[in-house]
Amino acid sequence: MNRGLTAEIDLNAVSHNLKVIKDIARNLPVIAVVKADAYGHGAVKISGRLINDGVEYLAVAFTGEARELRDSGINAPILVLFDPDAEDIFKYGLVPVIGDKKTADALSKEAERRNTALNVHLKIDTGMGRLGFAGDPVKEILEIAGMRGINVEGVMSHFSEADIKDESFARMQIASFDSVRKELLQKGLQIRLFHIANSAAVESLHESNFDAVRPGIMLYGYSPVLTSNLQLIPVMTVKAKILTIRRLPAGAPISYGRTFITKRESLIGVMAAGYADGLSRRLSNNAEVIVRGKRVPVVGRVCMDLTMIDLTDIGHVEAGDEAVIIGRQGNESIDADELARRADTIPYEILTSIGYRAKKVYY
Ligand SMILES: *Cc1c(COP(=O)(O)O)cnc(C)c1O
C-alpha cells in the first residue's frame, strides 16, 4: 500500500538483536516469531535475514502468513501457532501447533491418507487461558503421540504476561510446564523441543528457556521488560512527508473538533499521515515528531490521512521536509515505547499498526 508513511527497516539491527538473544539464551535454537508481517516490519525480508543468520525455525499465526513465506522461496520449518488448516499444512509443509484432540485426529487421518508423517507441536495451557490442553495434558499428549501419521516434535506453552511483571505467576507456569515435560520424558517419549520462552522470559527467566526460545518483539529492537538493560536496536524508522506549511494568526482553530487553537502567530505543518496509516487518534494533541533535528508537537486531532504539527519554533523548514515519527534525527529520538505510553497501549500495537501500512524500504 502506498500511503503517506515510509518505514525504513534496518536489517543489520535485526542481526544485532538476534545476536543479543543468542548470547543470553546460550545459543539455544531460536524459533523466530514473524507473525503479523514480522510485527509490521515485513515478514519476507525479515525472515530471509534471520535464516541467513542461522535461525532454524520461524513462527507465524496463520497458514496464510506461512504461504507468503513459502511463495517467496523460504524453505525453513515454519510453526503455525494458531490455525491448523489441514490443506495448507500439508500443501506448504508447515508444522501446526495443536491444542485439542479433534484437530490432532483430523490431521492424523489426513497424514495417513497422504501416506506421510506430520511433525506437530502440542500446546499446554499453563495459565494463559487461551489455547491448549488444560485438564490432563500428559494423558492427551500420550494419546496424540500414539496417533498414526503424527510425530510430536515439540511441546509448548505461553506466558500470560508479555512483560512478565508478576514473576510468581510465570514461575508457576514454568513449574507446571516442567512437570508435564518430566513426566513425558519419564514415559520415554522422544520430544525434541520443549519451549515456552517469549522475549521477556528470554531476558529475565532463564530457567524457562528449555530446548528453544520463541522471541518476537526483541528481534525488532524492543524489550518488554521495563528495567531492561539489553542493548537492542529498534529496527524500524518511520517518516512522513510534510505536504504544506501554513502561517496562521493567533486564535486559529486546528483540525476536527477545534481541540487546538493557536496562541500566537504559528507555522503549522500538514503531515501526510493519519490514523489510516496506523497513527492512533489517541495521539491527537499528545505526541511529538522530529523535524530538522528538533521535537515539535502534534496539534489538533489526528485525521484519517493528515496530521498537523506546530513548526513555529524550529527555524528554517520547508514543505517536502520529512517528519520522523519513530526514529532518530540529530540528538533527538522517539521510539515505539514512547508512542505506546502516549497512546495508552504497547509497542507491539504501535509497530504492527504503523508498520503494516507503511511503504517499506530495506537497508
Ligand atoms: C507472539 C507470540 C510470541 C512472541 O512474544 P514476544 O512477547 O513478542 O516475544 C511467542 N509465543 C506465542 C505463542 C506468541 O503468540
PDBQT file of the ligand as one rigid body, heavy atoms in Angstrom, charges set to zero:
ROOT
HETATM    1  C1  LIG A 401       3.536 -13.586  19.808  1.00  0.00    +0.000 C 
HETATM    2  C2  LIG A 401       3.967 -14.798  20.493  1.00  0.00    +0.000 A 
HETATM    3  C3  LIG A 401       5.293 -14.950  20.948  1.00  0.00    +0.000 A 
HETATM    4  C4  LIG A 401       6.310 -13.823  20.945  1.00  0.00    +0.000 C 
HETATM    5  O1  LIG A 401       6.062 -12.937  22.011  1.00  0.00    +0.000 OA
HETATM    6  P1  LIG A 401       7.016 -11.684  22.295  1.00  0.00    +0.000 P 
HETATM    7  O2  LIG A 401       6.482 -11.097  23.535  1.00  0.00    +0.000 OA
HETATM    8  O3  LIG A 401       6.882 -10.774  21.125  1.00  0.00    +0.000 OA
HETATM    9  O4  LIG A 401       8.394 -12.212  22.429  1.00  0.00    +0.000 OA
HETATM   10  C5  LIG A 401       5.664 -16.186  21.438  1.00  0.00    +0.000 A 
HETATM   11  N1  LIG A 401       4.771 -17.204  21.505  1.00  0.00    +0.000 NA
HETATM   12  C6  LIG A 401       3.487 -17.087  21.106  1.00  0.00    +0.000 A 
HETATM   13  C7  LIG A 401       2.554 -18.245  21.229  1.00  0.00    +0.000 C 
HETATM   14  C8  LIG A 401       3.036 -15.881  20.609  1.00  0.00    +0.000 A 
HETATM   15  O5  LIG A 401       1.755 -15.746  20.248  1.00  0.00    +0.000 OA
ENDROOT
TORSDOF 0
